[in-house]
Amino acid sequence: MTIGTTLFATLASRNFARLQTEIGTLQERISAGTNDPRPSADPARAVQLSAAKEMQSSLDRYASSANSAAERLAHVDTTLSDLSGYVREMKDIVLQMGNMSLTKEGRAGLRIEAEALRESLFAAANRKDGTGQGLFAGYSAGAAFVEEAGVVRFAGNDGQTMAQLSETLRVATGLGGQEVFMAVETKAGTQSLFDLADDLIAALSPPISGAAISGTSNIEARLSILPVRDEATLSFTLTGPDGSAEIEQLLPGSVEDAINAASGQTGITASTSEDGTLVLSSRGTIGVSDMSRSDGTRDVLATFTDAQGQGGWIVAERFGASDMATSLDAAVSHMAEQRARAGSLAATVDNQLEAIHSRQTRMQVAVAGLEDLDVAAAVTRLQTLLLTQEAAQQTYVKIANRSLFDYLR
């Protein structure tokens, strides 16, 4: 079949245009050093490149999350370090408080220091991270701790902020306020850091600063139990010539009956005088110690005097320097444990961040391998196209000249 001159010219023109377009595109790719980004150019490579870039995006999100987690945990660690320092300073005050030569003015100065430390504890408990979220508030948007009628309570929740650091790894970015501040295990039971600070301030303030935690007498003593507003259990150790017994009585109630019920163990009997005071009698020593009351009051619990009227107020054993020092030692250990927990979380985040950076490097190499042009192959292809174009042009000229010669002949 003979192809007409017009059709031949049209086909040749289209072929030249296609070659020119391919040559121009290939020259652009060589100049940029990248493969053709169109999926149609290489569908398999396009699928691989899309998956690789999606993974890069995920790794970028994980890295950002890890950096935020590391920053938040750094805030937590700093705060815990400060809290540990405050507790140690409180312990130092207790040691000074036990100094028998401490003056009234010196005690007042220690109380001012204790009050300042208590304020610092409260401020630290409500610190926030760089985004304005409370470090110890859980998911709560408000303050982690509030003070009502002189008592600090936890106002946050048990929610735990988490960071997604990989497809399967989620790490906590903080500690719960309840466990950090409100769960110090002491001889007196579970207490908060604020309880310990308030006990210290109370121990440095009248009337507790002028009271004792125990009393002794011989043959006879008078014990007056202070009344309670609501029901509370009074406990103390009663020691007599025959031994000791733990006395426990729900108030209001008869402490006299409780003492007499233990008379066989102690050798002490009790009776009530006209003014309501308990008169304790024995054939030897009478001692009262380890007193406490279940409502945790920071006030005088009783008065204890001997037959000559010597003695005075009795307060809970926890206000004694020895017990307070022991409780604050427990608080120091508690804070060390909390710092260790926060440090473990921070180490996990740091290790994962290194793993993320390693994965990012590998993905960058993979993406570069899919995007970067094989320059040698591209140049070879370009040379082939240029030769093809030149040969086609020469062929076209020959055919065109022959057609013109035939026409003129």
For each residue, the residues with C-beta under 8 A, 3 or more apart:
1:
2:
3: 7 8 11
4: 7 8
5: 8 9 403
6: 9 10
7: 3 4 10 11
8: 3 4 5 11 12 399
9: 5 6 12 13 400
10: 6 7 13 14
11: 3 7 8 14 15
12: 8 9 15 16 392 396
13: 9 10 16 17
14: 10 11 17 18
15: 11 12 18 19 392
16: 12 13 19 20 389 392 393 396
17: 13 14 20 21
18: 14 15 21 22
19: 15 16 22 23 385 388 389 392
20: 16 17 23 24 389
21: 17 18 24 25
22: 18 19 25 26 385
23: 19 20 26 27 382 385 386 389
24: 20 21 27 28
25: 21 22 28 29 36
26: 22 23 29 30 378 381 382 385
27: 23 24 30 31 382
28: 24 25 31 32
29: 25 26 32 33 34 35 36 373 378
30: 26 27 33 373 375 378 379 382
31: 27 28
32: 28 29 373
33: 29 30 372 373 375
34: 29 37 371 372 373
35: 29 41 42 45 370 371 372 373
36: 25 29 41 42
37: 34 41 371
38: 41 46
39: 42 43 46
40: 43
41: 35 36 37 38 45 46
42: 35 36 39 45 46
43: 39 40 46 47
44: 47 48
45: 35 41 42 48 49 370
46: 38 39 41 42 43 49 50
47: 43 44 50 51
48: 44 45 51 52 370
49: 45 46 52 53 367 370 371
50: 46 47 53 54
51: 47 48 54 55
52: 48 49 55 56 363 366 367 370
53: 49 50 56 57 367
54: 50 51 57 58
55: 51 52 58 59 363
56: 52 53 59 60 360 363 364 367
57: 53 54 60 61
58: 54 55 61 62 167
59: 55 56 62 63 356 359 360 363
60: 56 57 63 64 360
61: 57 58 64 65 164
62: 58 59 65 66 164 165 166 352 356
63: 59 60 66 67 353 356 357 360
64: 60 61 67 68
65: 61 62 68 69 163 164 165
66: 62 63 69 70 163 165 349 352 353 356
67: 63 64 70 71 353
68: 64 65 71 72 131 163 173
69: 65 66 72 73 163 165 171 173 349
70: 66 67 73 74 346 349 350 353
71: 67 68 74 75 129 130
72: 68 69 75 76 129 130 135 161 173 174
73: 69 70 76 77 173 174 342 345 346 349
74: 70 71 77 78 346
75: 71 72 78 79 127 129 130 135
76: 72 73 79 80 135 174 175 342
77: 73 74 80 81 339 342 343 346
78: 74 75 81 82
79: 75 76 82 83 124 127 135
80: 76 77 83 84 180 335 338 339 342
81: 77 78 84 85 339
82: 78 79 85 86 120 124
83: 79 80 86 87 121 124 180 193 335
84: 80 81 87 88 332 335 336 339
85: 81 82 88 89
86: 82 83 89 90 117 120 121 124
87: 83 84 90 91 193 196 328 331 332 335
88: 84 85 91 92 332
89: 85 86 92 93 113 117
90: 86 87 93 94 114 117 196 197 200 328 331
91: 87 88 94 95 325 328 329 332
92: 88 89 95 96
93: 89 90 96 97 110 113 114 117 200 204
94: 90 91 97 98 200 321 324 325 328
95: 91 92 98 99 321 325
96: 92 93 99 102 106 110
97: 93 94 102 107 110 203 204 321 324
98: 94 95 321 322 325
99: 95 96 102
100:
101:
102: 96 97 99 106 107 110
103: 106 107
104: 107 108
105: 108 109
106: 96 102 103 109 110
107: 97 102 103 104 110 111 204 209
108: 104 105 111 112 204
109: 105 106 112 113
110: 93 96 97 102 106 107 113 114 204
111: 107 108 114 115 201 204 205
112: 108 109 115 116
113: 89 93 109 110 116 117
114: 90 93 110 111 117 118 197 200 201 204
115: 111 112 118 119 201
116: 112 113 119 120
117: 86 89 90 93 113 114 120 121 197
118: 114 115 121 122 194 197 198 201
119: 115 116 122 123
120: 82 86 116 117 123 124
121: 83 86 117 118 124 125 181 193 194 197
122: 118 119 125 126 145 147 152 194
123: 119 120 126 127
124: 79 82 83 86 120 121 127
125: 121 122 136 144 145 152 177 181
126: 122 123 134 136 137 143 144 145
127: 75 79 123 124 134 135 136
128: 131 132 133 134 135
129: 71 72 75 132 133 134 135
130: 71 72 75
131: 68 128
132: 128 129
133: 128 129 137 141 161
134: 126 127 128 129 137 138 140 142 143 144 156 177
135: 72 75 76 79 127 128 129 144 174
136: 125 126 127 144 145 156 174 175 176 177 180 181
137: 126 133 134 140 141 142 143 144 155 156 157 177
138: 134 144 156 157 158 159 160 161 176 177
139: 157 159 161
140: 134 137 143 144 155 156 157 159
141: 133 137
142: 134 137 155 156
143: 126 134 137 140 146 155 156
144: 125 126 134 135 136 137 138 140 154 155 156 177
145: 122 125 126 136 152 153 154 155 156 177 181 194
146: 143 152 153 155
147: 122 150 151 152 153
148: 151 153
149:
150: 147 198
151: 147 148 194
152: 122 125 145 146 147 192 194
153: 145 146 147 148
154: 144 145 177 178 181 182
155: 137 140 142 143 144 145 146
156: 134 136 137 138 140 142 143 144 145 159 177 178
157: 137 138 139 140
158: 138 176 178
159: 138 139 140 156
160: 138 172 174 176
161: 72 133 138 139 172 173 174
162: 170 171 172 173
163: 65 66 68 69 170 171 172 173 349
164: 61 62 65 169 170
165: 62 65 66 69 169 170 171 349 352 353 356
166: 62 169 352 355 356
167: 58
168:
169: 164 165 166 352
170: 162 163 164 165
171: 69 162 163 165 345 348 349 352
172: 160 161 162 163 175 345
173: 68 69 72 73 161 162 163 345 349
174: 72 73 76 135 136 160 161 342
175: 76 136 172 179 180 338 341 342
176: 136 138 158 160 179 180
177: 125 134 136 137 138 144 145 154 156 180 181 182
178: 154 156 158 181 182 183
179: 175 176 182 183 338
180: 80 83 136 175 176 177 183 338
181: 121 125 136 145 154 177 178 192 193 194
182: 154 177 178 179 190 192 193
183: 178 179 180 190 192 334
184: 190 191 192 193 195 196 327 330 331 334
185: 189 190 330 334
186: 189 190 191 196 318 326 327 330 331
187: 318 323 326 327
188: 191 292 316 317 318 323 327
189: 185 186
190: 182 183 184 185 186
191: 184 186 188 195 196 199 327
192: 152 181 182 183 184 195 196
193: 83 87 121 181 182 184 196 197 331
194: 118 121 122 145 151 152 181 197 198
195: 184 191 192 198 199 296
196: 87 90 184 186 191 192 193 199 200 324 327 328 331
197: 90 114 117 118 121 193 194 200 201
198: 118 150 194 195 201 202 298
199: 191 195 196 202 203 298 318 319 324 327
200: 90 93 94 114 196 197 203 204 324
201: 111 114 115 118 197 198 204 205
202: 198 199 205 208 298 319
203: 97 199 200 208 209 319 321 324
204: 93 97 107 108 110 111 114 200 201 209
205: 111 201 202 208 209
206: 209 210
207: 210 211 299 300 313
208: 202 203 205 211 298 299 300 315 319
209: 107 203 204 205 206
210: 206 207 312 313
211: 207 208 300 312 313 314 315 319
212: 215 311 312 313 314 315
213: 289 291 314 315 316 317 319 320 323
214: 287 288 289 290 291 314 317
215: 212 221 287 288 289 304 305 311 312 314
216: 285 286 287 288 306
217: 220 221 280 285 286 287 304 305 306 307 311
218: 284 285 286 306 307
219: 281 282 283 284 286 307
220: 217 279 280 281 282 286 306 307
221: 215 217 279 280 286 288 304 305 306 307 311
222: 273 277 278 279 280 303 304 305 306
223: 255 270 277 278 280 288 302 303 304
224: 276 277 278 302 303 304
225: 234 251 255 278 301 302
226: 299 300 301 302 303
227: 251 252
228: 231 232 251 252 293 295
229:
230: 295
231: 228 250 251 252
232: 228 250 251 293 294 295 297
233: 248 249 250 251 293 294
234: 225 247 248 249 250 251 255 291 292 293 294 301
235: 246 247 248 290 291 292 293 294
236: 246 247 288 289 290 291 292
237: 244 245 246 247 287 288 289 290 291
238: 244 245 247 259 262 266 268 286 287 288
239: 243 244 266 285 286 287 288 289
240: 243 244 266 267 268 282 284 285 286 287
241: 266 267 282 283 284 285
242: 264 265 266 267
243: 239 240 265 266 267
244: 237 238 239 240 265 266
245: 237 238 262 265 266
246: 235 236 237
247: 234 235 236 237 238 255 258 259 262
248: 233 234 235 258
249: 233 234 253 254 255 257 258
250: 231 232 233 234 253
251: 225 227 228 231 232 233 234 255 293
252: 227 228 231
253: 249 250 257 258
254: 249 257 258
255: 223 225 234 247 249 251 258 259 270 278
256: 259 260 270 271 272 278
257: 249 253 254 260 261
258: 247 248 249 253 254 255 261 262
259: 238 247 255 256 262 263 266 268 269 270 278 280
260: 256 257 263 269 270
261: 257 258
262: 238 245 247 258 259 265 266 268
263: 259 260 266 267 268 269
264: 242
265: 242 243 244 245 262
266: 238 239 240 241 242 243 244 245 259 262 263 282
267: 240 241 242 243 263 282 283 284
268: 238 240 259 262 263 280 281 282 286
269: 259 260 263 280 281 282
270: 223 255 256 259 260 278 279 280 281
271: 256 278 279 281
272: 256 276 277 278 279
273: 222 276 277 278 279
274:
275:
276: 224 272 273
277: 222 223 224 272 273
278: 222 223 224 225 255 256 259 270 271 272 273
279: 220 221 222 270 271 272 273
280: 217 220 221 222 223 259 268 269 270 286
281: 219 220 268 269 270 271
282: 219 220 240 241 266 267 268 269 285 286
283: 219 241 267
284: 218 219 240 241 267
285: 216 217 218 239 240 241 282
286: 216 217 218 219 220 221 238 239 240 268 280 282
287: 214 215 216 217 237 238 239 240
288: 214 215 216 221 223 236 237 238 239 291 302 304 314
289: 213 214 215 236 237 239 317
290: 214 235 236 237 317
291: 213 214 234 235 236 237 288 301 302 314 315 316 317
292: 188 234 235 236 301 316 317 318
293: 228 232 233 234 235 251 296 297 301 316
294: 232 233 234 235
295: 228 230 232
296: 195 293
297: 232 293 301 316
298: 198 199 202 208 319
299: 207 208 226 315
300: 207 208 211 226 303 313 314 315
301: 225 226 234 291 292 293 297 314 315 316
302: 223 224 225 226 288 291 313 314
303: 222 223 224 226 300 311 312 313 314
304: 215 217 221 222 223 224 288 311 312 314
305: 215 217 221 222 308 309 310 311 312
306: 216 217 218 220 221 222 309 310 311
307: 217 218 219 220 221
308: 305
309: 305 306
310: 305 306
311: 212 215 217 221 303 304 305 306
312: 210 211 212 215 303 304 305
313: 207 210 211 212 300 302 303
314: 211 212 213 214 215 288 291 300 301 302 303 304
315: 208 211 212 213 291 299 300 301 319
316: 188 213 291 292 293 297 301 319
317: 188 213 214 289 290 291 292 320 323
318: 186 187 188 199 292 323 324 327
319: 199 202 203 208 211 213 298 315 316 323 324
320: 213 317 323 324
321: 94 95 97 98 203 324 325
322: 98 325 326
323: 187 188 213 317 318 319 320 326 327
324: 94 97 196 199 200 203 318 319 320 321 327 328
325: 91 94 95 98 321 322 328 329
326: 186 187 322 323 329 330
327: 184 186 187 188 191 196 199 318 323 324 330 331
328: 87 90 91 94 196 324 325 331 332
329: 91 325 326 332 333
330: 184 185 186 326 327 333 334
331: 87 90 184 186 193 196 327 328 334 335
332: 84 87 88 91 328 329 335 336
333: 329 330 336 337
334: 183 184 185 330 331 337 338
335: 80 83 84 87 331 332 338 339
336: 84 332 333 339 340
337: 333 334 340 341
338: 80 175 179 180 334 335 341 342
339: 77 80 81 84 335 336 342 343
340: 336 337 343 344
341: 175 337 338 344 345
342: 73 76 77 80 174 175 338 339 345 346
343: 77 339 340 346 347
344: 340 341 347 348
345: 73 171 172 173 341 342 348 349
346: 70 73 74 77 342 343 349 350
347: 343 344 350 351
348: 171 344 345 351 352
349: 66 69 70 73 163 165 171 173 345 346 352 353
350: 70 346 347 353 354
351: 347 348 354 355
352: 62 66 165 166 169 171 348 349 355 356
353: 63 66 67 70 165 349 350 356 357
354: 350 351 357 358
355: 166 351 352 358 359
356: 59 62 63 66 165 166 352 353 359 360
357: 63 353 354 360 361
358: 354 355 361 362
359: 59 355 356 362 363
360: 56 59 60 63 356 357 363 364
361: 357 358 364 365
362: 358 359 365 366
363: 52 55 56 59 359 360 366 367
364: 56 360 361 367 368
365: 361 362 368 369
366: 52 362 363 369 370
367: 49 52 53 56 363 364 370 371
368: 364 365 371 372
369: 365 366 372
370: 35 45 48 49 52 366 367
371: 34 35 37 49 367 368
372: 33 34 35 368 369
373: 29 30 32 33 34 35 378
374: 377 378
375: 30 33 378 379
376: 379 380
377: 374 380 381
378: 26 29 30 373 374 375 381 382
379: 30 375 376 382 383
380: 376 377 383 384
381: 26 377 378 384 385
382: 23 26 27 30 378 379 385 386
383: 379 380 386 387
384: 380 381 387 388
385: 19 22 23 26 381 382 388 389
386: 23 382 383 389 390
387: 383 384 390 391
388: 19 384 385 391 392
389: 16 19 20 23 385 386 392 393
390: 386 387 393 394
391: 387 388 394 395
392: 12 15 16 19 388 389 395 396
393: 16 389 390 396 397
394: 390 391 397 398
395: 391 392 398 399
396: 12 16 392 393 399 400
397: 393 394 400 401
398: 394 395 401 402
399: 8 395 396 402 403
400: 9 396 397 403 404
401: 397 398 404 405
402: 398 399 405 406
403: 5 399 400 406 407
404: 400 401 407 408
405: 401 402 408 409
406: 402 403 409
407: 403 404
408: 404 405
409: 405 406
